[in-house]
Amino acid sequence: MGPSTLASWALLIHRTLAARAIDGDALFRRAGLDPAQLHDPNGRYPQSGMQKLWALATSITGDACFGLEVAKAWHPTTFHALGYSALASETLREALQRLARYSRVVTTGARIELREEGGEIMVKLTGTPPPEQIVPASVDAGTASIAILCREARGERIDPVRVRYARAGSACTERLEAFFGCKVEFGAAENGLAFRAADLDAHLPTANPVLLRVNDQLLTEYMAHLDRSEIPLQVQAKLVQALPAGAMTEATMARALNLSQRTLQRKLSERGTTFRQVVDDTRKQLAEQYLKDSMLSVSEIAYLLGFAEVSSFSRAFRRWTGQAPRGAAGRAHAEGESEKA
């Protein structure tokens, strides 16, 4: 299969059609999509079929704002584990960074990129098809769902400072501007929305390091399953599961992936990395997450990362960050409490 999209995203389209008494099943079939797959939480539809569906839905409803209406039905499960992982993040900046890192879980036909400039963070959406082949409703739904996620996480309305679309214009401009609470620009070089950096750095009331850890692990496993050619992801997914049992050797990892050790080395080298580097990067990423959890001691974290001794973990953490893990944990907890106050 080429580029694909989660069926749970298509489910929002189906529900929005049903609310207008339109036969969603029939429209899905016209787009070449099996409506029965909507009930599979891991189901995926080809991007080509999704674009046909967006075009048919926009046409049959006669609503230039159909994409915006679909986004309003957004729920955390729409983005699989990514929705809950984003909501459980420490800040909106971290939530958006996760959206960028794991966006392929939602769709492999588009990417989310973050760019900081002049006190603002631009959340840019790019797609694999040429811009002229992208149905505007799908882009409206994507940008609006990001804004809704941010509002859900903050528990209050948060508006971008600007929204940009690459297309020439829209009959939906007035409703888009009312929804986003800012000016919408057309004929831009990119699709995306910009937030004040200061608005993204406040502590989130939905932050939960335990849920974050669980959902990030699910995302890593899903990504590894989604793209089996990405060997570093395959290795990382196995490591997250195996590290609490102790350090994993390259030979053991190769056997777990049904590869020879030499083949594993070659495939990792083709991706510009090594087994040791993936282990190091995975441990560092997990350590930074675990240290935000006030219920985990440093010794417990060392165990979860597969270190035989706390001193070994402490040395590794100093090498990664230049500081001791106890100090980093204390600062993370203190910052969280001060932002809640």
C-alpha positions in Angstrom: 0.0 0.0 0.0 1.1 3.5 -0.8 0.4 6.5 1.5 -2.4 5.7 3.9 -4.6 7.3 6.6 -6.0 5.9 9.8 -9.6 4.7 9.5 -10.5 6.6 12.7 -9.8 9.9 10.8 -12.2 8.7 8.1 -14.7 7.9 10.8 -15.1 11.6 11.5 -16.1 12.1 7.9 -18.7 9.3 8.1 -20.2 10.7 11.3 -20.3 14.3 9.9 -22.2 12.9 6.8 -24.6 10.9 9.1 -25.4 14.1 11.0 -26.6 15.5 7.7 -28.6 12.4 6.9 -26.3 11.5 4.1 -25.5 7.8 3.4 -21.8 7.6 4.4 -21.5 3.9 3.4 -22.5 4.7 -0.1 -20.1 7.6 -0.4 -17.3 5.5 0.9 -17.9 2.8 -1.7 -18.0 5.4 -4.4 -14.5 6.5 -3.2 -13.4 2.8 -3.4 -13.2 2.5 0.4 -14.8 -0.4 2.4 -17.0 1.2 5.2 -16.6 -2.0 7.3 -13.0 -1.0 8.0 -14.2 2.0 10.0 -14.7 -0.3 12.9 -11.1 -1.5 13.0 -9.1 0.8 15.3 -5.9 -0.1 13.4 -7.5 0.0 10.0 -6.1 2.3 7.3 -7.3 3.6 4.0 -5.2 4.6 0.9 -4.6 8.3 0.6 -5.8 8.3 -3.0 -9.2 7.0 -1.8 -9.3 9.5 1.1 -8.8 12.4 -1.3 -11.7 11.0 -3.5 -13.8 10.8 -0.4 -13.1 14.4 0.7 -13.9 15.6 -2.8 -17.2 13.6 -2.9 -18.2 14.7 0.6 -17.5 18.4 -0.2 -19.6 18.1 -3.4 -22.6 16.3 -2.0 -22.8 18.6 1.1 -22.2 21.7 -1.0 -20.3 23.0 2.1 -17.0 24.7 1.5 -16.4 24.4 5.2 -17.0 20.7 5.4 -13.4 20.0 6.5 -13.8 22.4 9.4 -17.0 20.7 10.5 -15.3 17.3 10.4 -12.5 18.5 12.6 -15.0 19.7 15.2 -15.9 16.0 15.8 -12.2 15.3 16.8 -11.6 13.0 19.7 -8.2 11.8 21.1 -8.8 8.3 19.6 -8.9 9.9 16.2 -5.1 10.0 16.3 -4.8 6.5 17.9 -2.4 6.6 20.9 -1.0 9.9 19.6 -4.0 11.8 20.7 -3.6 10.7 24.3 0.2 11.0 24.2 -0.2 14.7 23.1 -2.7 15.4 25.8 -0.5 13.8 28.5 2.6 15.9 27.4 4.1 18.4 29.8 3.5 21.4 27.5 1.8 22.2 24.2 5.3 22.5 22.7 6.0 18.9 23.7 2.6 17.9 22.4 3.2 19.4 19.0 6.7 17.9 18.9 5.1 14.5 19.4 2.6 15.2 16.6 5.6 15.9 14.3 7.5 12.9 15.4 4.6 10.4 15.2 2.4 12.0 12.5 2.9 8.9 10.2 0.7 7.0 12.7 -2.2 9.2 11.5 -1.2 9.5 7.9 1.9 8.5 5.9 0.7 10.9 3.1 1.6 14.1 5.1 4.1 15.4 7.5 4.0 17.9 10.4 7.1 20.1 10.8 7.7 22.7 13.5 9.7 25.9 12.9 10.4 28.5 15.5 10.9 32.1 14.4 10.6 35.4 16.1 8.8 34.2 19.3 6.4 32.1 17.2 6.2 28.4 16.4 4.9 27.5 12.9 3.2 24.1 12.6 3.6 23.3 9.0 1.6 20.6 7.1 3.2 19.1 4.0 1.7 16.4 1.8 3.2 13.9 -0.7 0.7 14.7 -3.5 1.2 17.9 -5.5 -0.8 20.8 -3.9 -3.2 20.9 -6.8 -4.3 17.3 -6.0 -5.0 17.9 -2.4 -8.7 18.6 -1.6 -8.9 21.8 0.5 -11.3 20.2 3.0 -8.6 17.7 4.1 -6.2 20.6 4.8 -8.8 22.6 6.7 -9.6 19.5 8.8 -5.9 18.9 9.6 -5.2 22.5 10.7 -8.4 22.8 12.7 -7.8 19.4 14.5 -4.4 20.7 15.7 -6.1 23.8 17.1 -8.8 21.7 18.8 -6.1 19.4 20.3 -4.3 22.4 21.8 -7.6 23.8 23.3 -8.5 20.4 24.7 -5.1 20.0 26.4 -5.1 23.6 27.8 -8.7 23.3 28.9 -9.4 26.7 27.5 -9.4 28.4 24.1 -6.0 29.1 22.6 -5.9 30.8 19.2 -3.1 30.8 16.7 -1.7 34.1 15.6 -2.1 33.3 12.0 -3.2 30.5 9.7 -1.8 30.0 6.2 -3.1 28.1 3.2 -1.4 27.5 -0.1 -4.6 27.6 -2.1 -5.7 30.8 -3.8 -8.8 31.4 -1.7 -11.9 29.9 0.0 -15.6 30.5 0.3 -15.1 29.4 3.9 -12.8 32.3 4.9 -15.3 33.9 7.4 -16.0 30.7 9.2 -12.4 29.7 9.3 -11.4 33.1 10.8 -14.2 32.8 13.4 -13.0 29.3 14.4 -9.3 30.1 14.6 -9.8 33.6 16.1 -7.2 35.1 13.7 -6.7 36.2 10.2 -6.4 33.4 7.6 -4.0 34.0 4.7 -4.3 32.4 1.3 -1.8 32.0 -1.6 0.9 31.3 1.0 4.0 29.2 0.4 2.8 26.6 2.9 -0.2 25.2 4.8 0.0 25.6 8.6 -0.7 27.7 11.7 1.5 29.7 14.0 1.3 30.0 17.8 3.0 32.3 20.2 5.9 30.3 21.7 4.9 31.6 25.2 1.4 30.1 24.8 3.0 26.7 24.1 5.3 26.5 27.1 2.8 26.6 30.0 2.3 23.4 32.1 -0.7 21.4 30.8 -3.4 20.4 33.3 -3.7 17.1 31.4 0.0 16.3 31.8 0.5 12.7 33.0 4.0 11.1 32.8 2.6 7.6 33.3 0.1 7.8 30.5 2.7 9.5 28.4 5.1 6.6 28.8 2.5 4.0 28.0 1.2 5.8 24.9 4.6 6.6 23.6 5.5 3.0 23.8 2.4 2.1 21.8 3.3 4.7 19.2 6.8 3.4 18.8 5.4 -0.2 18.4 2.8 1.0 15.9 5.4 3.0 13.9 7.7 -0.1 13.8 4.8 -2.2 12.6 3.7 0.4 10.1 7.1 0.7 8.3 9.1 -2.5 8.6 11.8 -1.0 6.4 12.7 1.4 9.2 15.1 -0.9 11.1 16.0 1.8 13.8 12.3 1.9 14.7 12.1 -1.9 14.8 15.1 -1.9 17.1 13.7 0.9 19.3 10.3 -0.9 19.7 12.0 -4.1 20.8 14.3 -2.2 23.2 11.5 -0.4 25.0 10.0 -3.9 25.8 13.3 -5.6 26.6 15.3 -3.1 28.6 13.8 -3.7 32.0 15.1 -7.3 31.8 18.6 -6.0 31.3 20.9 -4.8 28.5 20.2 -6.4 25.1 23.0 -7.4 22.9 23.2 -6.8 19.2 23.1 -10.6 18.6 20.0 -11.0 20.7 18.3 -8.1 18.8 19.2 -9.6 15.5 17.6 -12.9 16.5 14.5 -11.0 17.7 14.1 -9.4 14.3 14.8 -12.6 12.4 18.0 -11.1 10.9 21.6 -12.1 11.0 23.8 -9.9 13.1 25.7 -8.8 9.9 22.4 -7.9 8.2 21.2 -5.9 11.2 24.5 -4.0 11.2 24.2 -3.3 7.5 20.6 -2.1 7.7 21.4 0.2 10.6 24.5 1.6 8.8 22.3 2.4 5.8 20.2 4.6 8.1 23.3 6.3 9.4 23.4 4.7 12.8 24.6 1.7 14.8 23.0 -0.6 17.4 24.9 1.0 20.2 23.7 4.5 19.1 20.0 3.4 18.9 20.3 1.9 22.4 21.9 5.1 23.7 19.3 7.3 22.0 16.4 5.1 23.3 17.7 5.2 26.8 18.2 8.9 26.8 14.7 9.5 25.5 13.1 7.2 28.0 15.2 8.6 30.9 14.0 12.2 30.2 10.4 10.9 30.3 10.8 8.8 33.4 12.5 11.6 35.4 9.3 13.7 35.0 7.4 11.0 36.9 7.7 11.9 40.6 6.6 8.3 41.5 9.8 6.8 40.0 13.0 6.8 42.0 16.4 7.1 40.2 17.1 3.5 41.0 13.8 2.4 39.5 14.6 4.4 36.4 18.0 2.8 36.1 16.3 -0.7 36.3 13.7 0.3 33.6 16.6 1.4 31.3 18.4 -1.9 31.7 21.3 -0.6 33.8 22.8 -3.1 36.3 23.7 -0.3 38.7 22.5 3.3 39.5 26.1 4.5 39.1 26.2 3.3 35.5 22.9 5.1 34.7 24.2 8.3 36.4 27.4 8.3 34.3 25.4 7.8 31.1 23.0 10.5 32.0 25.8 13.0 32.7 27.3 12.1 29.3 23.9 12.7 27.7 23.0 16.0 29.5 25.9 17.2 31.5 23.9 16.9 34.8 23.1 14.3 37.4 19.7 12.5 37.1 18.6 13.4 40.6 19.1 17.1 39.9 17.3 16.9 36.6 14.4 15.1 38.3 14.2 17.7 41.0 14.1 20.6 38.5 11.4 18.9 36.4 9.2 18.4 39.4 9.8 21.9 40.8 9.0 23.5 37.4 5.8 21.5 37.1 4.7 22.5 40.6 5.5 26.2 40.0 3.6 26.3 36.7 0.6 24.7 38.4 0.6 27.3 41.1 
